[in-house]
Amino acid sequence: MAACWVMLLHLQTISGPYLDQLPLVRPLIGAGWTGVELFFVLSGFVITLGYLDRVGARPTAPVVGRFLVNRFARVWPAWAVVTVVGGAWVWSVRSAGWDADVVSPHPDAGLGALLRQLSMTQMWGYSELGGSSFVPPGWSISAEWTAYLLFPLAVWLIRPLRRLPAWLLMAAAVAVMSPLAVTAFVHGTPDLEQSWVLRIACGFTAGMFSALAYRRVPRTARTDSAALATVWTCVALALAGTSWAAWAVWERGAGVSIDHYGVIVVLFPLLVVGLSLTGRGPARWLGSAPMVYGGKLSYCLYLVHFLVLDVALTVWWQDPAARGVVNPGLVLAVPGLVLVSLLASAALHHGVEEPGRRLVLQLQERLAPAPRRVSAPTTAEVPRSPHALLPVPRAGVREPGTPALAARRPAGPGTGPGPSPAPLTPDRTAHPGHRAALPVHPSTGRHARATGRTRETVRTPL
């Protein structure tokens, strides 16, 4: 959904005749850039749920390394292909003497810029979102990779808060998003002029707090109803907020570049948690097979759609006199651009993203050192102790001299020994089903005798 939201925003300029028929939808599409914030929140939420205990409990070098390789395998293959294709397009257009910056500014198509983007570090030390990547949405990939690198430290710091009440953790998630909303309300700063550091820090951290809150919520019918009400409330407030933002732009714009759509981002933590706690309403629709498949394509769609749009409009508007003119032919091409973007994203997902992820993980398994095997100690290696526990025979195994019927009796109180996977040693604790341990006398080496259903226990000196 977030990727489609961003794509519709980028198509808004040439989709006027369609949007004129949907006046209530236009403000919602105008807020499409906040889909990046929604993606940041969702990313922090999902990754924290998956790695809170695995990384946060003990962030050792091997654990952190596996986490980073997993995230690299997830984002890099598709990003690398799109970056190389985008860089080749920019270089080809400029080499032909054309203008490559018709739709959006691009960096120089040199080796240094290519390496910075392939390493997903192009935003480090760079504040301008425009002109930072061959594929303009790539700034968020660099921001996301930065969040991954800092995640082990962040999750180690935030994990001690996991036992706080759910309402308090949820309030923290909303509070973390408030700087973005307040900035949008007061200043109306356009999305391309905002700080990428603030956007990723607020969004990803809010997602982490949302994950902690989600873990603390009990799953009951009452919870499901409350979550459904929360989802519908967030949807209604988002529609109201985008409508207000559109009115504010029209009322206060007067040629000034302002954008108040960011006021709705405080709703995203509540929306994500609400959708995760219910299977009704919008959650049922989002959980349908087509939407699940669309979710798998979303990352590739986010990367590919702008490249498709960039190529089409660079060719269409290469003549400076025709630049920015939306004629009937271009309007009719909009559905085709959407279709090409969807097909290209499916091809990228199935042909690059998934095979690339599997290949990186296979290389990790081959290069990672094999874990040391710890052999079980032999009888001679088990330390002697006055309180050593004797091996307990397994249920159903006939001991010498034991009647066959007794060997087949089920384990239970007064019926015989329960199952035991291995001889018990001093560092193993007997569990229900084992017969009482027979202490060994330190001087004689003899142990207590069991006769029938009674036992004679030898007292051992302390």
KEMARBA-209475 format. One record per residue (C-alpha): residue number from 1; residue in one letter; x, y, z. Coordinates in steps of 0.05 Angstrom, whole numbers. Layout:
N
  pos  code       x       y       z
  NUM     A       X       Y       Z
...
! end
This chain:
462
  pos  code       x       y       z
    1     M       0       0       0
    2     A      56      49      18
    3     A      91      37     -49
    4     C      26      47     -89
    5     W      13     110     -50
    6     V      81     138     -69
    7     M      72     117    -141
    8     L       4     152    -147
    9     L      36     215    -119
   10     H      90     215    -172
   11     L      38     205    -226
   12     Q      -6     261    -199
   13     T      24     314    -245
   14     I      -1     279    -307
   15     S     -64     248    -277
   16     G    -105     312    -269
   17     P    -164     291    -314
   18     Y    -172     227    -273
   19     L    -166     260    -205
   20     D    -215     315    -224
   21     Q    -269     261    -223
   22     L    -248     240    -153
   23     P    -244     304    -111
   24     L    -241     267     -44
   25     V    -184     223     -69
   26     R    -139     279     -93
   27     P    -119     303     -22
   28     L    -103     232      -2
   29     I     -58     223     -62
   30     G     -26     290     -48
   31     A      -3     261      19
   32     G      30     203     -17
   33     W     100     223       4
   34     T      81     204      76
   35     G      80     133      50
   36     V     155     134      62
   37     E     142     150     136
   38     L      92      93     138
   39     F     145      47     109
   40     F     195      69     161
   41     V     146      55     218
   42     L     127     -12     189
   43     S     200     -31     179
   44     G     218     -15     251
   45     F     156     -53     275
   46     V     169    -117     236
   47     I     244    -119     248
   48     T     237    -108     322
   49     L     186    -163     328
   50     G     233    -211     292
   51     Y     299    -191     326
   52     L     282    -161     394
   53     D     305    -223     432
   54     R     354    -251     381
   55     V     394    -186     375
   56     G     372    -144     434
   57     A     386    -197     488
   58     R     458    -208     469
   59     P     484    -167     410
   60     T     549    -205     399
   61     A     589    -197     335
   62     P     563    -262     304
   63     V     491    -245     320
   64     V     497    -174     293
   65     G     534    -200     232
   66     R     478    -249     215
   67     F     426    -194     224
   68     L     462    -146     177
   69     V     473    -200     125
   70     N     399    -217     127
   71     R     379    -145     117
   72     F     431    -135      62
   73     A     404    -196      26
   74     R     335    -167      31
   75     V     347     -98       2
   76     W     412     -98     -38
   77     P     402    -144     -99
   78     A     341    -106    -127
   79     W     371     -39    -108
   80     A     436     -55    -143
   81     V     402     -74    -208
   82     V     358     -12    -209
   83     T     417      33    -192
   84     V     460       5    -248
   85     V     402      12    -298
   86     G     386      82    -274
   87     G     459     103    -277
   88     A     466      74    -347
   89     W     403     113    -369
   90     V     429     179    -341
   91     W     497     169    -373
   92     S     467     150    -441
   93     V     420     209    -442
   94     R     475     259    -425
   95     S     523     227    -474
   96     A     472     237    -529
   97     G     468     311    -511
   98     W     399     307    -481
   99     D     375     335    -415
  100     A     372     278    -363
  101     D     341     323    -309
  102     V     273     335    -341
  103     V     235     301    -284
  104     S     284     305    -226
  105     P     357     323    -217
  106     H     408     267    -218
  107     P     480     262    -195
  108     D     539     256    -242
  109     A     540     187    -274
  110     G     610     172    -252
  111     L     643     114    -217
  112     G     646     149    -150
  113     A     571     164    -149
  114     L     556      93    -171
  115     L     598      62    -115
  116     R     566     107     -63
  117     Q     497      86     -84
  118     L     515      12     -89
  119     S     541      16     -18
  120     M     475      51       2
  121     T     514     107      35
  122     Q     499     163     -15
  123     M     460     203      38
  124     W     517     203      89
  125     G     540     275      93
  126     Y     487     296      43
  127     S     425     335      63
  128     E     389     347      -3
  129     L     341     292     -22
  130     G     337     313     -94
  131     G     397     296    -138
  132     S     426     245     -90
  133     S     410     182    -129
  134     F     402     159    -201
  135     V     333     135    -178
  136     P     306     193    -135
  137     P     269     149     -84
  138     G     336     117     -69
  139     W     350     167     -13
  140     S     303     127      31
  141     I     343      63      17
  142     S     405      96      43
  143     A     366     121     104
  144     E     338      51     117
  145     W     407      20     112
  146     T     432      70     163
  147     A     376      48     210
  148     Y     396     -25     201
  149     L     468      -9     220
  150     L     445      25     283
  151     F     390     -25     300
  152     P     432     -72     343
  153     L     450     -15     390
  154     A     380      14     389
  155     V     345     -52     404
  156     W     394     -66     460
  157     L     377       1     491
  158     I     302      -5     481
  159     R     294     -78     502
  160     P     293     -63     577
  161     L     228     -24     566
  162     R     192     -85     538
  163     R     153     -98     603
  164     L     123     -28     608
  165     P      47     -23     598
  166     A      23     -26     527
  167     W     -11      42     531
  168     L      53      75     554
  169     L      94      44     498
  170     M      41      64     448
  171     A      42     135     474
  172     A     117     136     466
  173     A     110     113     393
  174     V      61     170     378
  175     A     105     220     415
  176     V     166     200     374
  177     M     127     217     310
  178     S     103     284     337
  179     P     164     326     313
  180     L     147     309     241
  181     A      73     326     251
  182     V      87     391     289
  183     T     137     413     235
  184     A      85     399     181
  185     F      30     437     219
  186     V      71     498     238
  187     H     119     506     179
  188     G      89     465     123
  189     T     158     443     100
  190     P     155     405      34
  191     D     179     333      37
  192     L     241     344      -6
  193     E     264     399      41
  194     Q     258     358     105
  195     S     315     325     141
  196     W     323     252     121
  197     V     356     238     188
  198     L     296     263     227
  199     R     248     225     183
  200     I     282     157     190
  201     A     297     168     264
  202     C     225     185     281
  203     G     193     133     237
  204     F     238      73     253
  205     T     239      87     328
  206     A     164      95     330
  207     G     159      27     296
  208     M     204      -3     350
  209     F     160      24     406
  210     S      98       0     369
  211     A     127     -71     367
  212     L     139     -70     442
  213     A      67     -46     453
  214     Y      40    -100     407
  215     R      76    -155     447
  216     R      43    -130     511
  217     V     -29    -131     485
  218     P     -69    -194     504
  219     R    -107    -227     447
  220     T    -181    -225     467
  221     A    -247    -209     433
  222     R    -246    -142     468
  223     T    -177    -127     441
  224     D    -199    -145     371
  225     S    -258     -98     375
  226     A    -214     -42     402
  227     A    -163     -53     347
  228     L    -217     -50     294
  229     A    -244      15     323
  230     T    -173      43     324
  231     V    -162      26     251
  232     W    -227      59     228
  233     T    -212     120     271
  234     C    -143     127     240
  235     V    -172     122     170
  236     A    -224     176     185
  237     L    -173     222     217
  238     A    -125     212     158
  239     L    -180     232     109
  240     A    -197     292     152
  241     G    -123     311     159
  242     T    -108     307      85
  243     S    -170     347      68
  244     W    -148     401     117
  245     A     -78     400      89
  246     A    -104     409      18
  247     W    -147     467      40
  248     A     -88     499      77
  249     V     -45     495      15
  250     W    -100     528     -26
  251     E    -115     580      27
  252     R     -44     598      47
  253     G      -4     577     -14
  254     A      -5     640     -57
  255     G      56     617     -95
  256     V      93     595     -32
  257     S     117     522     -30
  258     I      83     493      32
  259     D      60     423      49
  260     H      19     406     111
  261     Y       3     334      94
  262     G      54     309     145
  263     V       6     322     202
  264     I     -23     253     192
  265     V      41     214     207
  266     V      25     211     282
  267     L     -30     162     264
  268     F      16     111     232
  269     P      39      74     296
  270     L     -33      67     317
  271     L     -54      44     248
  272     V       2      -9     243
  273     V     -13     -38     312
  274     G     -88     -36     301
  275     L     -83     -74     235
  276     S     -37    -125     269
  277     L     -87    -140     325
  278     T    -150    -152     284
  279     G    -170    -193     225
  280     R    -232    -153     208
  281     G    -246     -91     168
  282     P    -187     -65     127
  283     A    -143    -119     157
  284     R    -185    -173     123
  285     W    -177    -139      56
  286     L    -103    -128      66
  287     G     -96    -201      84
  288     S    -127    -226      19
  289     A     -84    -265     -30
  290     P     -77    -209     -82
  291     M     -57    -158     -29
  292     V      -7    -206       2
  293     Y      25    -216     -66
  294     G      24    -141     -77
  295     G      60    -134     -11
  296     K     115    -180     -37
  297     L     123    -135     -98
  298     S     119     -69     -59
  299     Y     194     -59     -50
  300     C     208     -71    -124
  301     L     149     -27    -144
  302     Y     177      29    -101
  303     L     244      24    -137
  304     V     219      13    -208
  305     H     160      60    -217
  306     F     201     125    -216
  307     L     251      97    -266
  308     V     193      80    -313
  309     L     164     149    -304
  310     D     232     183    -312
  311     V     247     148    -378
  312     A     178     162    -407
  313     L     174     236    -388
  314     T     247     250    -406
  315     V     232     227    -477
  316     W     163     259    -480
  317     W     185     327    -453
  318     Q     255     331    -483
  319     D     233     391    -523
  320     P     236     451    -475
  321     A     175     482    -509
  322     A     132     421    -493
  323     R     160     410    -423
  324     G     106     406    -370
  325     V      49     404    -421
  326     V      -1     350    -405
  327     N     -35     333    -471
  328     P     -88     279    -483
  329     G     -37     229    -508
  330     L       3     234    -444
  331     V     -60     227    -401
  332     L     -79     164    -440
  333     A     -10     136    -426
  334     V     -18     139    -350
  335     P     -53      70    -344
  336     G       2      42    -388
  337     L      56      70    -343
  338     V      22      38    -283
  339     L      18     -29    -318
  340     V      90     -27    -341
  341     S     112      -9    -270
  342     L      73     -68    -241
  343     L     101    -117    -292
  344     A     172     -91    -283
  345     S     166     -97    -207
  346     A     141    -170    -214
  347     A     200    -186    -260
  348     L     249    -153    -212
  349     H     220    -190    -152
  350     H     220    -259    -184
  351     G     282    -250    -226
  352     V     328    -211    -179
  353     E     302    -197    -109
  354     E     285    -268     -87
  355     P     342    -305    -124
  356     G     391    -252    -100
  357     R     368    -259     -28
  358     R     376    -334     -30
  359     L     445    -329     -62
  360     V     470    -281      -9
  361     L     444    -325      47
  362     Q     475    -387      16
  363     L     542    -351      12
  364     Q     534    -332      85
  365     E     524    -405     104
  366     R     585    -427      64
  367     L     631    -373      92
  368     A     606    -375     163
  369     P     648    -419     209
  370     A     614    -484     228
  371     P     591    -485     300
  372     R     633    -528     346
  373     R     602    -595     365
  374     V     603    -609     439
  375     S     607    -684     451
  376     A     570    -715     509
  377     P     615    -732     567
  378     T     631    -806     578
  379     T     617    -841     643
  380     A     689    -833     664
  381     E     685    -758     653
  382     V     624    -748     697
  383     P     649    -720     764
  384     R     637    -761     826
  385     S     592    -730     878
  386     P     558    -756     941
  387     H     493    -732     910
  388     A     503    -757     839
  389     L     440    -783     807
  390     L     437    -852     778
  391     P     415    -864     707
  392     V     340    -875     703
  393     P     316    -930     655
  394     R     271    -908     598
  395     A     198    -925     599
  396     G     181    -986     557
  397     V     252   -1013     559
  398     R     257   -1080     593
  399     E     312   -1084     644
  400     P     345   -1151     658
  401     G     303   -1190     707
  402     T     243   -1146     698
  403     P     177   -1178     677
  404     A     155   -1159     606
  405     L      88   -1133     631
  406     A     122   -1086     680
  407     A     166   -1058     624
  408     R     104   -1040     584
  409     R      66   -1005     640
  410     P      55    -931     628
  411     A      96    -883     669
  412     G      63    -848     727
  413     P      60    -842     802
  414     G      70    -911     832
  415     T      74    -946     765
  416     G     147    -942     747
  417     P     198    -895     718
  418     G     180    -842     668
  419     P     218    -827     603
  420     S     289    -801     607
  421     P     326    -780     545
  422     A     395    -786     577
  423     P     428    -804     643
  424     L     420    -748     693
  425     T     483    -713     718
  426     P     491    -664     775
  427     D     477    -605     728
  428     R     413    -635     701
  429     T     348    -626     739
  430     A     298    -682     744
  431     H     231    -666     715
  432     P     161    -693     729
  433     G     157    -766     710
  434     H     225    -786     739
  435     R     227    -827     802
  436     A     260    -796     862
  437     A     336    -794     857
  438     L     375    -845     898
  439     P     432    -811     935
  440     V     499    -847     937
  441     H     533    -857    1004
  442     P     602    -824    1002
  443     S     637    -877    1042
  444     T     607    -942    1015
  445     G     588    -921     946
  446     R     521    -957     957
  447     H     454    -926     944
  448     A     385    -931     972
  449     R     345    -993     957
  450     A     275    -993     929
  451     T     233   -1052     947
  452     G     164   -1055     917
  453     R     131    -988     932
  454     T     174    -969     992
  455     R     244    -941     995
  456     E     299    -942    1047
  457     T     339    -879    1041
  458     V     410    -876    1066
  459     R     425    -811    1102
  460     T     487    -777    1076
  461     P     529    -732    1118
  462     L     525    -658    1099
! end
